[in-house]
Amino acid sequence: MALRNSVKLYEQIRRAHALGQVSFRELFCRFGVHRRDVGAALVSLVPPVRKAGPLVRAPKLDPWRLVIDGWLEADLEAPRK
């Protein structure tokens, strides 16, 4: 989920909670998020920053990377099927 969309989602959750006496269960069912996300939305204005995953290396693919990139570039210039 992009940051902008998650900020809007957090705002919608807070607004729904503030306007009506809506239960936690109804909030996470209505918005389709985990209950931890509902709790975080009620506590903070901005969603937490996600940690970046580890960089995955593919040493067996490295010798072929230039060939594969060439194929992909040639495919972009080819007529549509």
N, C-alpha and C positions, 0 to 999 in steps of 0.2 A: 504494500500500500504506500503510495507516495505521501510525503510529509503533508502536503496541502490537503489531501483527502482525509488523512487521519486527524488533522487539526479540525476540519469541519465535522468529522464524526464525533470527536471529543466534545465539540460544542453542542451538537445535537443531543448527545447523551446527557450532558449537564442541563440543557434546557428542558428536556423531557422529565428529568428528575425534579427540577425546580418547579415546573408548572403543575404537575400532578403528583400525587403521592404514589409513584410507580415503584414497584418492588425491584430489587436487584434482578431477580429471575426474569421479570418481564422486560427489563432493559436489555439484557444480553440476548434474550430470545428475539426481541423486536429488531435489534440492530445486527444480529448475527455475528457477535463477537464473543470472546471468552469472558468469563466473569472477572478475571484479573484485569482485562482491558476496561471493563466498566468501573472497577474500583480505581484504576489509575486515572480514568477520565474525570472522576468526581474529586480526586485529590489534586490533580495538576492541570494547568491550562494547555500545556504542550506535551505531546507524546514523547516517551523516552527515545533517545537516539539508539538505533540498532547497531550492534557491533558488526564490524566487517568480518567476513569469513576468511579462512586462511587461503592464501594464493596456492593454487594447485598447479604443479609443474607436470609436464608430460614429456620426459626426456626421450622416450622412444619416438615421439611425434616430431621433435625438433628438427631432424634432418629433412623431413618432408613438409615442413611448414610453408616454405616458399612455393613449393609445387602446388599445395592445396590452395594457398592464397591466389596463385595465378589462375587456377581452375575457377575459383569463385568470381574473380574479376572478369574472366572471359564469359562466364555464365551471365553476368549482368549485362554484357554488351550483345549477347545472342538474342535473336528474335523470340518473342513469346511463343509458347507452344499452344 
